[in-house]
Amino acid sequence: VQLQASGGGLVQAGGSLRLSCAASGSIFRLNAMGWYRQAPGKQRELVARIISGGMTNHADSVKGRFTISRDNAINTVYLQMNSLKPEDSAVYYCAASLATMLPSYWGQGTQVTVSS
């Protein structure tokens, strides 16, 4: 499985960005896909996850502002980020999981920087 992430950038606080993650390869094996982020000096954390049945989970820190979704026709998962805050600044990683929720595959990171 290969994951190609895109869509990061620099935005002012209150702005929006949409991240995309295109999956290829043996995607039929995947149980879930999600987005993680890692800020300097901090551990990587789960931002949002979407499971094969369509159920989603969002971290408390982004609920109401971020939305994960997917387009099965093109094997792509999105993260719509609204009302961005400086503390959302991080490298965002796309991830995919097999039988468990733990990531088995990672995409390259994409930098999101929110200026105050």
N, CA, C and O atoms as a Tinker XYZ file with bonds, in Angstrom:
   464  protein
     1  N      0.852000   -1.190000    0.000000    73     2
     2  CA     0.000000    0.000000    0.000000    64     1     3
     3  C      0.888000    1.240000    0.000000    63     2     4     5
     4  O      1.842000    1.344000    0.771000    81     3
     5  N      0.555000    2.163000   -0.871000    73     3     6
     6  CA     1.286000    3.443000   -0.923000    64     5     7
     7  C      0.293000    4.571000   -0.664000    63     6     8     9
     8  O     -0.841000    4.554000   -1.142000    81     7
     9  N      0.751000    5.534000    0.094000    73     7    10
    10  CA    -0.082000    6.680000    0.447000    64     9    11
    11  C      0.604000    7.958000    0.008000    63    10    12    13
    12  O      1.775000    8.184000    0.316000    81    11
    13  N     -0.125000    8.789000   -0.708000    73    11    14
    14  CA     0.430000   10.054000   -1.195000    64    13    15
    15  C     -0.401000   11.188000   -0.616000    63    14    16    17
    16  O     -1.568000   11.363000   -0.967000    81    15
    17  N      0.207000   11.947000    0.264000    73    15    18
    18  CA    -0.494000   13.053000    0.916000    64    17    19
    19  C     -0.170000   14.369000    0.230000    63    18    20    21
    20  O      0.914000   14.551000   -0.323000    81    19
    21  N     -1.124000   15.274000    0.277000    73    19    22
    22  CA    -0.917000   16.597000   -0.298000    64    21    23
    23  C     -1.874000   17.580000    0.357000    63    22    24    25
    24  O     -2.816000   17.185000    1.044000    81    23
    25  N     -1.620000   18.879000    0.134000    73    23    26
    26  CA    -2.562000   19.887000    0.564000    64    25    27
    27  C     -2.129000   20.768000    1.718000    63    26    28    29
    28  O     -2.868000   21.673000    2.103000    81    27
    29  N     -0.966000   20.534000    2.276000    73    27    30
    30  CA    -0.536000   21.384000    3.378000    64    29    31
    31  C     -0.155000   22.764000    2.891000    63    30    32    33
    32  O     -0.162000   23.040000    1.692000    81    31
    33  N      0.179000   23.630000    3.836000    73    31    34
    34  CA     0.595000   24.967000    3.460000    64    33    35
    35  C      0.552000   25.914000    4.633000    63    34    36    37
    36  O      0.443000   25.504000    5.788000    81    35
    37  N      0.640000   27.193000    4.311000    73    35    38
    38  CA     0.622000   28.258000    5.308000    64    37    39
    39  C     -0.708000   28.976000    5.233000    63    38    40    41
    40  O     -1.155000   29.358000    4.152000    81    39
    41  N     -1.337000   29.161000    6.375000    73    39    42
    42  CA    -2.636000   29.818000    6.412000    64    41    43
    43  C     -2.724000   30.642000    7.690000    63    42    44    45
    44  O     -2.083000   30.324000    8.691000    81    43
    45  N     -3.511000   31.687000    7.644000    73    43    46
    46  CA    -3.719000   32.506000    8.834000    64    45    47
    47  C     -4.715000   31.844000    9.773000    63    46    48    49
    48  O     -5.551000   31.048000    9.345000    81    47
    49  N     -4.624000   32.168000   11.025000    73    47    50
    50  CA    -5.574000   31.649000   11.996000    64    49    51
    51  C     -6.997000   31.970000   11.557000    63    50    52    53
    52  O     -7.291000   33.074000   11.098000    81    51
    53  N     -7.865000   30.988000   11.707000    73    51    54
    54  CA    -9.243000   31.137000   11.264000    64    53    55
    55  C     -9.486000   30.644000    9.856000    63    54    56    57
    56  O    -10.630000   30.514000    9.420000    81    55
    57  N     -8.410000   30.372000    9.148000    73    55    58
    58  CA    -8.525000   29.922000    7.766000    64    57    59
    59  C     -8.781000   28.437000    7.651000    63    58    60    61
    60  O     -8.977000   27.740000    8.646000    81    59
    61  N     -8.773000   27.968000    6.411000    73    59    62
    62  CA    -9.077000   26.566000    6.119000    64    61    63
    63  C     -8.044000   25.972000    5.172000    63    62    64    65
    64  O     -7.422000   26.668000    4.370000    81    63
    65  N     -7.886000   24.667000    5.298000    73    63    66
    66  CA    -7.067000   23.889000    4.378000    64    65    67
    67  C     -7.730000   22.533000    4.209000    63    66    68    69
    68  O     -8.456000   22.074000    5.091000    81    67
    69  N     -7.482000   21.902000    3.085000    73    67    70
    70  CA    -7.944000   20.527000    2.901000    64    69    71
    71  C     -6.766000   19.657000    2.511000    63    70    72    73
    72  O     -6.075000   19.923000    1.527000    81    71
    73  N     -6.549000   18.623000    3.287000    73    71    74
    74  CA    -5.512000   17.646000    2.992000    64    73    75
    75  C     -6.125000   16.473000    2.234000    63    74    76    77
    76  O     -7.275000   16.096000    2.460000    81    75
    77  N     -5.333000   15.910000    1.335000    73    75    78
    78  CA    -5.770000   14.741000    0.574000    64    77    79
    79  C     -4.754000   13.628000    0.737000    63    78    80    81
    80  O     -3.554000   13.874000    0.861000    81    79
    81  N     -5.252000   12.401000    0.735000    73    79    82
    82  CA    -4.374000   11.240000    0.806000    64    81    83
    83  C     -4.887000   10.197000   -0.179000    63    82    84    85
    84  O     -5.958000    9.619000    0.008000    81    83
    85  N     -4.112000    9.971000   -1.220000    73    83    86
    86  CA    -4.483000    8.995000   -2.235000    64    85    87
    87  C     -3.791000    7.675000   -1.935000    63    86    88    89
    88  O     -2.572000    7.625000   -1.768000    81    87
    89  N     -4.576000    6.610000   -1.869000    73    87    90
    90  CA    -4.054000    5.279000   -1.578000    64    89    91
    91  C     -3.983000    4.453000   -2.858000    63    90    92    93
    92  O     -4.850000    4.543000   -3.727000    81    91
    93  N     -2.935000    3.653000   -2.949000    73    91    94
    94  CA    -2.804000    2.750000   -4.090000    64    93    95
    95  C     -2.187000    1.442000   -3.605000    63    94    96    97
    96  O     -1.645000    1.370000   -2.502000    81    95
    97  N     -2.277000    0.418000   -4.438000    73    95    98
    98  CA    -1.770000   -0.891000   -4.057000    64    97    99
    99  C     -2.892000   -1.769000   -3.543000    63    98   100   101
   100  O     -4.017000   -1.700000   -4.038000    81    99
   101  N     -2.596000   -2.584000   -2.565000    73    99   102
   102  CA    -3.559000   -3.564000   -2.040000    64   101   103
   103  C     -4.514000   -2.925000   -1.044000    63   102   104   105
   104  O     -4.551000   -3.304000    0.127000    81   103
   105  N     -5.273000   -1.968000   -1.508000    73   103   106
   106  CA    -6.123000   -1.199000   -0.606000    64   105   107
   107  C     -7.304000   -2.013000   -0.092000    63   106   108   109
   108  O     -7.924000   -1.622000    0.896000    81   107
   109  N     -7.631000   -3.126000   -0.728000    73   107   110
   110  CA    -8.747000   -3.946000   -0.254000    64   109   111
   111  C     -8.466000   -4.521000    1.127000    63   110   112   113
   112  O     -9.382000   -4.951000    1.828000    81   111
   113  N     -7.193000   -4.527000    1.511000    73   111   114
   114  CA    -6.804000   -5.070000    2.815000    64   113   115
   115  C     -7.012000   -4.072000    3.945000    63   114   116   117
   116  O     -6.967000   -4.438000    5.120000    81   115
   117  N     -7.238000   -2.831000    3.595000    73   115   118
   118  CA    -7.270000   -1.780000    4.608000    64   117   119
   119  C     -8.563000   -1.791000    5.410000    63   118   120   121
   120  O     -9.648000   -1.991000    4.864000    81   119
   121  N     -8.432000   -1.575000    6.704000    73   119   122
   122  CA    -9.584000   -1.487000    7.593000    64   121   123
   123  C     -9.908000   -0.043000    7.941000    63   122   124   125
   124  O    -11.061000    0.296000    8.206000    81   123
   125  N     -8.896000    0.798000    7.939000    73   123   126
   126  CA    -9.114000    2.191000    8.311000    64   125   127
   127  C     -8.014000    3.061000    7.721000    63   126   128   129
   128  O     -6.908000    2.602000    7.436000    81   127
   129  N     -8.355000    4.322000    7.549000    73   127   130
   130  CA    -7.360000    5.326000    7.165000    64   129   131
   131  C     -7.534000    6.533000    8.050000    63   130   132   133
   132  O     -8.632000    6.815000    8.530000    81   131
   133  N     -6.457000    7.238000    8.263000    73   131   134
   134  CA    -6.559000    8.370000    9.166000    64   133   135
   135  C     -5.454000    9.380000    8.959000    63   134   136   137
   136  O     -4.561000    9.218000    8.127000    81   135
   137  N     -5.555000   10.427000    9.753000    73   135   138
   138  CA    -4.560000   11.495000    9.755000    64   137   139
   139  C     -3.985000   11.631000   11.156000    63   138   140   141
   140  O     -4.714000   11.639000   12.148000    81   139
   141  N     -2.675000   11.736000   11.214000    73   139   142
   142  CA    -1.955000   12.002000   12.440000    64   141   143
   143  C     -1.184000   13.299000   12.246000    63   142   144   145
   144  O     -0.994000   13.767000   11.124000    81   143
   145  N     -0.750000   13.864000   13.352000    73   143   146
   146  CA     0.086000   15.048000   13.245000    64   145   147
   147  C      1.154000   15.031000   14.323000    63   146   148   149
   148  O      0.992000   14.428000   15.384000    81   147
   149  N      2.245000   15.709000   14.019000    73   147   150
   150  CA     3.341000   15.792000   14.969000    64   149   151
   151  C      3.923000   17.189000   14.920000    63   150   152   153
   152  O      4.432000   17.642000   13.895000    81   151
   153  N      3.835000   17.851000   16.046000    73   151   154
   154  CA     4.420000   19.183000   16.188000    64   153   155
   155  C      5.820000   19.026000   16.777000    63   154   156   157
   156  O      6.110000   18.011000   17.411000    81   155
   157  N      6.685000   20.007000   16.578000    73   155   158
   158  CA     8.055000   19.925000   17.108000    64   157   159
   159  C      8.070000   19.674000   18.614000    63   158   160   161
   160  O      7.404000   20.375000   19.376000    81   159
   161  N      8.827000   18.677000   19.029000    73   159   162
   162  CA     8.957000   18.378000   20.440000    64   161   163
   163  C      7.787000   17.622000   21.038000    63   162   164   165
   164  O      7.751000   17.387000   22.246000    81   163
   165  N      6.830000   17.238000   20.206000    73   163   166
   166  CA     5.650000   16.536000   20.708000    64   165   167
   167  C      5.535000   15.174000   20.038000    63   166   168   169
   168  O      6.121000   14.921000   18.985000    81   167
   169  N      4.762000   14.309000   20.680000    73   167   170
   170  CA     4.515000   12.994000   20.106000    64   169   171
   171  C      3.504000   13.089000   18.973000    63   170   172   173
   172  O      2.671000   13.993000   18.917000    81   171
   173  N      3.612000   12.123000   18.081000    73   171   174
   174  CA     2.629000   12.043000   17.006000    64   173   175
   175  C      1.279000   11.658000   17.604000    63   174   176   177
   176  O      1.194000   10.771000   18.453000    81   175
   177  N      0.233000   12.333000   17.153000    73   175   178
   178  CA    -1.094000   12.087000   17.708000    64   177   179
   179  C     -2.124000   11.890000   16.608000    63   178   180   181
   180  O     -2.010000   12.440000   15.512000    81   179
   181  N     -3.119000   11.099000   16.929000    73   179   182
   182  CA    -4.221000   10.878000   15.998000    64   181   183
   183  C     -5.087000   12.126000   15.906000    63   182   184   185
   184  O     -5.474000   12.704000   16.921000    81   183
   185  N     -5.381000   12.527000   14.696000    73   183   186
   186  CA    -6.262000   13.670000   14.464000    64   185   187
   187  C     -7.668000   13.174000   14.125000    63   186   188   189
   188  O     -8.652000   13.605000   14.726000    81   187
   189  N     -7.745000   12.275000   13.165000    73   187   190
   190  CA    -9.050000   11.748000   12.752000    64   189   191
   191  C     -8.835000   10.426000   12.023000    63   190   192   193
   192  O     -7.782000   10.176000   11.437000    81   191
   193  N     -9.869000    9.592000   12.082000    73   191   194
   194  CA    -9.789000    8.273000   11.467000    64   193   195
   195  C    -11.132000    7.931000   10.859000    63   194   196   197
   196  O    -12.177000    8.286000   11.406000    81   195
   197  N    -11.108000    7.243000    9.731000    73   195   198
   198  CA   -12.341000    6.752000    9.124000    64   197   199
   199  C    -12.174000    5.260000    8.893000    63   198   200   201
   200  O    -11.181000    4.814000    8.317000    81   199
   201  N    -13.158000    4.495000    9.350000    73   199   202
   202  CA   -13.107000    3.052000    9.303000    64   201   203
   203  C    -13.865000    2.567000    8.073000    63   202   204   205
   204  O    -14.679000    3.300000    7.512000    81   203
   205  N    -13.599000    1.336000    7.656000    73   203   206
   206  CA   -14.128000    0.839000    6.392000    64   205   207
   207  C    -15.636000    0.949000    6.303000    63   206   208   209
   208  O    -16.164000    1.147000    5.209000    81   207
   209  N    -16.354000    0.829000    7.414000    73   207   210
   210  CA   -17.809000    0.945000    7.374000    64   209   211
   211  C    -18.300000    2.376000    7.290000    63   210   212   213
   212  O    -19.496000    2.615000    7.125000    81   211
   213  N    -17.393000    3.322000    7.400000    73   211   214
   214  CA   -17.749000    4.723000    7.282000    64   213   215
   215  C    -17.739000    5.487000    8.586000    63   214   216   217
   216  O    -17.840000    6.714000    8.581000    81   215
   217  N    -17.619000    4.782000    9.714000    73   215   218
   218  CA   -17.586000    5.456000   11.001000    64   217   219
   219  C    -16.314000    6.290000   11.118000    63   218   220   221
   220  O    -15.249000    5.902000   10.639000    81   219
   221  N    -16.453000    7.440000   11.762000    73   219   222
   222  CA   -15.314000    8.337000   11.919000    64   221   223
   223  C    -15.051000    8.633000   13.390000    63   222   224   225
   224  O    -15.952000    8.583000   14.227000    81   223
   225  N    -13.804000    8.939000   13.674000    73   223   226
   226  CA   -13.387000    9.409000   14.989000    64   225   227
   227  C    -12.562000   10.667000   14.796000    63   226   228   229
   228  O    -11.734000   10.747000   13.889000    81   227
   229  N    -12.795000   11.655000   15.660000    73   227   230
   230  CA   -11.999000   12.872000   15.613000    64   229   231
   231  C    -11.466000   13.155000   17.004000    63   230   232   233
   232  O    -12.167000   12.952000   17.996000    81   231
   233  N    -10.245000   13.616000   17.080000    73   231   234
   234  CA    -9.682000   14.007000   18.360000    64   233   235
   235  C    -10.499000   15.146000   18.949000    63   234   236   237
   236  O    -11.042000   15.974000   18.218000    81   235
   237  N    -10.581000   15.182000   20.267000    73   235   238
   238  CA   -11.371000   16.228000   20.925000    64   237   239
   239  C    -10.893000   17.617000   20.526000    63   238   240   241
   240  O    -11.696000   18.543000   20.412000    81   239
   241  N     -9.604000   17.764000   20.317000    73   239   242
   242  CA    -9.043000   19.076000   20.015000    64   241   243
   243  C     -9.472000   19.615000   18.646000    63   242   244   245
   244  O     -9.329000   20.808000   18.379000    81   243
   245  N     -9.991000   18.748000   17.784000    73   243   246
   246  CA   -10.375000   19.195000   16.440000    64   245   247
   247  C    -11.866000   19.010000   16.163000    63   246   248   249
   248  O    -12.347000   19.409000   15.102000    81   247
   249  N    -12.585000   18.424000   17.078000    73   247   250
   250  CA   -14.020000   18.207000   16.858000    64   249   251
   251  C    -14.731000   19.518000   16.591000    63   250   252   253
   252  O    -14.510000   20.518000   17.274000    81   251
   253  N    -15.589000   19.492000   15.584000    73   251   254
   254  CA   -16.315000   20.692000   15.214000    64   253   255
   255  C    -15.549000   21.588000   14.252000    63   254   256   257
   256  O    -16.114000   22.529000   13.694000    81   255
   257  N    -14.264000   21.299000   14.055000    73   255   258
   258  CA   -13.460000   22.123000   13.146000    64   257   259
   259  C    -12.909000   21.310000   11.977000    63   258   260   261
   260  O    -12.833000   21.808000   10.854000    81   259
   261  N    -12.532000   20.080000   12.235000    73   259   262
   262  CA   -11.963000   19.205000   11.206000    64   261   263
   263  C    -12.964000   18.105000   10.872000    63   262   264   265
   264  O    -13.719000   17.643000   11.728000    81   263
   265  N    -12.950000   17.702000    9.618000    73   263   266
   266  CA   -13.818000   16.605000    9.187000    64   265   267
   267  C    -13.048000   15.683000    8.255000    63   266   268   269
   268  O    -12.474000   16.124000    7.259000    81   267
   269  N    -13.043000   14.405000    8.587000    73   267   270
   270  CA   -12.434000   13.416000    7.710000    64   269   271
   271  C    -13.515000   12.803000    6.833000    63   270   272   273
   272  O    -14.631000   12.552000    7.287000    81   271
   273  N    -13.175000   12.568000    5.584000    73   271   274
   274  CA   -14.116000   11.951000    4.658000    64   273   275
   275  C    -13.328000   11.159000    3.615000    63   274   276   277
   276  O    -12.099000   11.215000    3.581000    81   275
   277  N    -14.030000   10.439000    2.785000    73   275   278
   278  CA   -13.329000    9.648000    1.782000    64   277   279
   279  C    -14.156000    9.570000    0.498000    63   278   280   281
   280  O    -15.380000    9.705000    0.506000    81   279
   281  N    -13.454000    9.352000   -0.577000    73   279   282
   282  CA   -14.074000    9.108000   -1.874000    64   281   283
   283  C    -13.583000    7.741000   -2.324000    63   282   284   285
   284  O    -12.462000    7.606000   -2.815000    81   283
   285  N    -14.424000    6.734000   -2.156000    73   283   286
   286  CA   -14.009000    5.374000   -2.475000    64   285   287
   287  C    -13.714000    5.181000   -3.958000    63   286   288   289
   288  O    -12.914000    4.323000   -4.331000    81   287
   289  N    -14.358000    5.973000   -4.792000    73   287   290
   290  CA   -14.174000    5.820000   -6.234000    64   289   291
   291  C    -12.736000    6.109000   -6.659000    63   290   292   293
   292  O    -12.239000    5.541000   -7.632000    81   291
   293  N    -12.080000    6.990000   -5.925000    73   291   294
   294  CA   -10.697000    7.341000   -6.281000    64   293   295
   295  C     -9.724000    7.029000   -5.139000    63   294   296   297
   296  O     -8.583000    7.490000   -5.137000    81   295
   297  N    -10.199000    6.235000   -4.165000    73   295   298
   298  CA    -9.327000    5.759000   -3.077000    64   297   299
   299  C     -8.594000    6.899000   -2.388000    63   298   300   301
   300  O     -7.383000    6.850000   -2.172000    81   299
   301  N     -9.351000    7.909000   -2.056000    73   299   302
   302  CA    -8.750000    9.110000   -1.464000    64   301   303
   303  C     -9.486000    9.484000   -0.182000    63   302   304   305
   304  O    -10.714000    9.443000   -0.111000    81   303
   305  N     -8.710000    9.844000    0.810000    73   303   306
   306  CA    -9.252000   10.318000    2.078000    64   305   307
   307  C     -8.888000   11.796000    2.219000    63   306   308   309
   308  O     -7.792000   12.218000    1.851000    81   307
   309  N     -9.823000   12.565000    2.754000    73   307   310
   310  CA    -9.627000   14.002000    2.902000    64   309   311
   311  C     -9.694000   14.394000    4.377000    63   310   312   313
   312  O    -10.331000   13.724000    5.190000    81   311
   313  N     -9.034000   15.474000    4.691000    73   311   314
   314  CA    -9.184000   16.098000    5.999000    64   313   315
   315  C     -9.471000   17.577000    5.754000    63   314   316   317
   316  O     -8.579000   18.348000    5.400000    81   315
   317  N    -10.713000   17.950000    5.946000    73   315   318
   318  CA   -11.097000   19.354000    5.822000    64   317   319
   319  C    -10.841000   20.024000    7.157000    63   318   320   321
   320  O    -11.394000   19.610000    8.177000    81   319
   321  N    -10.019000   21.045000    7.162000    73   319   322
   322  CA    -9.643000   21.725000    8.389000    64   321   323
   323  C    -10.135000   23.167000    8.323000    63   322   324   325
   324  O     -9.682000   23.954000    7.492000    81   323
   325  N    -11.052000   23.495000    9.197000    73   323   326
   326  CA   -11.607000   24.844000    9.273000    64   325   327
   327  C    -11.249000   25.477000   10.603000    63   326   328   329
   328  O    -10.845000   24.789000   11.541000    81   327
   329  N    -11.397000   26.777000   10.680000    73   327   330
   330  CA   -11.121000   27.515000   11.921000    64   329   331
   331  C     -9.768000   27.125000   12.499000    63   330   332   333
   332  O     -9.649000   26.836000   13.690000    81   331
   333  N     -8.774000   27.119000   11.664000    73   331   334
   334  CA    -7.457000   26.677000   12.086000    64   333   335
   335  C     -6.869000   27.604000   13.136000    63   334   336   337
   336  O     -7.084000   28.816000   13.127000    81   335
   337  N     -6.118000   26.989000   14.041000    73   335   338
   338  CA    -5.476000   27.704000   15.132000    64   337   339
   339  C     -3.965000   27.502000   15.035000    63   338   340   341
   340  O     -3.512000   26.518000   14.451000    81   339
   341  N     -3.195000   28.403000   15.591000    73   339   342
   342  CA    -1.731000   28.216000   15.568000    64   341   343
   343  C     -1.302000   26.875000   16.149000    63   342   344   345
   344  O     -0.321000   26.286000   15.696000    81   343
   345  N     -2.028000   26.395000   17.145000    73   343   346
   346  CA    -1.661000   25.108000   17.755000    64   345   347
   347  C     -1.949000   23.917000   16.855000    63   346   348   349
   348  O     -1.584000   22.791000   17.192000    81   347
   349  N     -2.590000   24.143000   15.728000    73   347   350
   350  CA    -2.778000   23.069000   14.745000    64   349   351
   351  C     -1.548000   22.902000   13.855000    63   350   352   353
   352  O     -1.474000   21.959000   13.068000    81   351
   353  N     -0.603000   23.796000   13.974000    73   351   354
   354  CA     0.609000   23.720000   13.168000    64   353   355
   355  C      1.373000   22.447000   13.488000    63   354   356   357
   356  O      1.666000   22.163000   14.649000    81   355
   357  N      1.691000   21.691000   12.461000    73   355   358
   358  CA     2.379000   20.409000   12.633000    64   357   359
   359  C      2.637000   19.812000   11.264000    63   358   360   361
   360  O      2.173000   20.318000   10.243000    81   359
   361  N      3.377000   18.740000   11.270000    73   359   362
   362  CA     3.459000   17.911000   10.075000    64   361   363
   363  C      2.330000   16.887000   10.168000    63   362   364   365
   364  O      2.208000   16.168000   11.161000    81   363
   365  N      1.528000   16.832000    9.149000    73   363   366
   366  CA     0.384000   15.924000    9.115000    64   365   367
   367  C      0.731000   14.707000    8.260000    63   366   368   369
   368  O      1.261000   14.827000    7.155000    81   367
   369  N      0.415000   13.534000    8.805000    73   367   370
   370  CA     0.718000   12.274000    8.125000    64   369   371
   371  C     -0.564000   11.502000    7.866000    63   370   372   373
   372  O     -1.434000   11.394000    8.730000    81   371
   373  N     -0.656000   10.979000    6.680000    73   371   374
   374  CA    -1.723000   10.053000    6.345000    64   373   375
   375  C     -1.280000    8.654000    6.753000    63   374   376   377
   376  O     -0.109000    8.306000    6.605000    81   375
   377  N     -2.209000    7.848000    7.267000    73   375   378
   378  CA    -1.883000    6.498000    7.698000    64   377   379
   379  C     -2.996000    5.541000    7.326000    63   378   380   381
   380  O     -4.154000    5.934000    7.190000    81   379
   381  N     -2.632000    4.283000    7.163000    73   379   382
   382  CA    -3.617000    3.255000    6.850000    64   381   383
   383  C     -3.379000    2.046000    7.746000    63   382   384   385
   384  O     -2.244000    1.700000    8.074000    81   383
   385  N     -4.491000    1.412000    8.131000    73   383   386
   386  CA    -4.422000    0.293000    9.071000    64   385   387
   387  C     -5.024000   -0.958000    8.462000    63   386   388   389
   388  O     -5.911000   -0.892000    7.611000    81   387
   389  N     -4.532000   -2.082000    8.908000    73   387   390
   390  CA    -5.076000   -3.366000    8.469000    64   389   391
   391  C     -6.121000   -3.837000    9.475000    63   390   392   393
   392  O     -7.124000   -3.150000    9.668000    81   391
   393  N     -5.926000   -4.960000   10.108000    73   391   394
   394  CA    -6.950000   -5.528000   10.976000    64   393   395
   395  C     -7.152000   -4.710000   12.247000    63   394   396   397
   396  O     -8.269000   -4.623000   12.758000    81   395
   397  N     -6.103000   -4.122000   12.748000    73   395   398
   398  CA    -6.227000   -3.321000   13.966000    64   397   399
   399  C     -6.260000   -1.848000   13.590000    63   398   400   401
   400  O     -6.122000   -1.502000   12.417000    81   399
   401  N     -6.438000   -0.995000   14.557000    73   399   402
   402  CA    -6.458000    0.444000   14.311000    64   401   403
   403  C     -5.064000    1.033000   14.268000    63   402   404   405
   404  O     -4.899000    2.209000   13.945000    81   403
   405  N     -4.054000    0.233000   14.590000    73   403   406
   406  CA    -2.690000    0.762000   14.571000    64   405   407
   407  C     -2.224000    0.929000   13.127000    63   406   408   409
   408  O     -2.436000    0.033000   12.310000    81   407
   409  N     -1.605000    2.034000   12.801000    73   407   410
   410  CA    -1.151000    2.262000   11.423000    64   409   411
   411  C     -0.140000    1.223000   10.977000    63   410   412   413
   412  O      0.804000    0.889000   11.694000    81   411
   413  N     -0.366000    0.722000    9.770000    73   411   414
   414  CA     0.583000   -0.201000    9.158000    64   413   415
   415  C      1.364000    0.478000    8.052000    63   414   416   417
   416  O      2.468000    0.057000    7.708000    81   415
   417  N      0.792000    1.523000    7.502000    73   415   418
   418  CA     1.418000    2.242000    6.398000    64   417   419
   419  C      1.325000    3.737000    6.679000    63   418   420   421
   420  O      0.357000    4.229000    7.258000    81   419
   421  N      2.375000    4.442000    6.245000    73   419   422
   422  CA     2.415000    5.893000    6.424000    64   421   423
   423  C      2.702000    6.558000    5.085000    63   422   424   425
   424  O      3.464000    6.049000    4.262000    81   423
   425  N      2.080000    7.688000    4.897000    73   423   426
   426  CA     2.432000    8.533000    3.776000    64   425   427
   427  C      3.514000    9.504000    4.207000    63   426   428   429
   428  O      3.890000    9.560000    5.378000    81   427
   429  N      4.009000   10.268000    3.247000    73   427   430
   430  CA     4.982000   11.291000    3.612000    64   429   431
   431  C      4.231000   12.419000    4.314000    63   430   432   433
   432  O      3.045000   12.618000    4.052000    81   431
   433  N      4.862000   13.120000    5.155000    73   431   434
   434  CA     4.210000   14.200000    5.881000    64   433   435
   435  C      3.990000   15.420000    5.011000    63   434   436   437
   436  O      4.689000   15.642000    4.022000    81   435
   437  N      3.006000   16.200000    5.405000    73   435   438
   438  CA     2.762000   17.475000    4.747000    64   437   439
   439  C      2.652000   18.546000    5.830000    63   438   440   441
   440  O      1.917000   18.390000    6.805000    81   439
   441  N      3.387000   19.619000    5.641000    73   439   442
   442  CA     3.467000   20.654000    6.676000    64   441   443
   443  C      2.243000   21.565000    6.638000    63   442   444   445
   444  O      1.839000   22.057000    5.584000    81   443
   445  N      1.674000   21.770000    7.808000    73   443   446
   446  CA     0.608000   22.752000    7.982000    64   445   447
   447  C      1.100000   23.786000    8.982000    63   446   448   449
   448  O      1.470000   23.450000   10.107000    81   447
   449  N      1.101000   25.031000    8.570000    73   447   450
   450  CA     1.535000   26.116000    9.442000    64   449   451
   451  C      0.437000   27.155000    9.524000    63   450   452   453
   452  O     -0.020000   27.682000    8.509000    81   451
   453  N      0.019000   27.440000   10.747000    73   451   454
   454  CA    -1.046000   28.409000   10.978000    64   453   455
   455  C     -0.446000   29.605000   11.697000    63   454   456   457
   456  O      0.056000   29.481000   12.814000    81   455
   457  N     -0.500000   30.749000   11.058000    73   455   458
   458  CA     0.065000   31.955000   11.647000    64   457   459
   459  C     -0.999000   32.702000   12.451000    63   458   460   461
   460  O     -2.185000   32.681000   12.122000    81   459
   461  N     -0.542000   33.355000   13.505000    73   459   462
   462  CA    -1.487000   34.078000   14.372000    64   461   463
   463  C     -1.685000   35.509000   13.900000    63   462   464
   464  O     -2.445000   36.261000   14.510000    81   463
